[in-house]
Amino acid sequence: MSFEHLDLATLSDWRERDQPLALLDIRDPLSFTQGRIPGSRHLDNASAGAIFEDTPRDRPLVVVCYHGHSSQQAAAWLAGQGFENVYSLDGGFTQYQLTHGDDVESGS
C-alpha cells in the first residue's frame, strides 16, 4: 500500500465537481484553527479513531500539512491502515493559501 501525490489543480477540480473526499489536516491545532481548506478535518492522535470510524475505506483521503513533506509520511501510514486512495497534497496548506487565499476557512 502506498500513496500518491496530488497537485493543487487536481484538488481544485475535485472540489469544484463536489467529488466525495476527506481532507485531513495534520498541522498543529492552532494553525488549523487559524486557516484551513474548507471541509478539512484535523487529524491527530485524539481524532484518528473517529476519522477511521466514519470515513469509508474507498473514499479518497487527501492529507495536508504545511509544505507537503510531513503529509507524505502520514499518507503512507494511512494507506497502511487500509485506506485505498490516499494522497499527499503537494505544496501543502502554504501553497494552497498562496493560490486560493480567498477560499480559506477559519475558526474552531
PyMOL commands that set and color helices and strands:
alter all, ss='L'
color gray80, all
select helices_A, chain A and resi 8-16+29-34+48-54+70-80+92-99
alter helices_A, ss='H'
color red, helices_A
select strands_A, chain A and resi 4-6+22-25+41-42+61-64+86-89
alter strands_A, ss='S'
color yellow, strands_A
deselect
rebuild
show_as cartoon
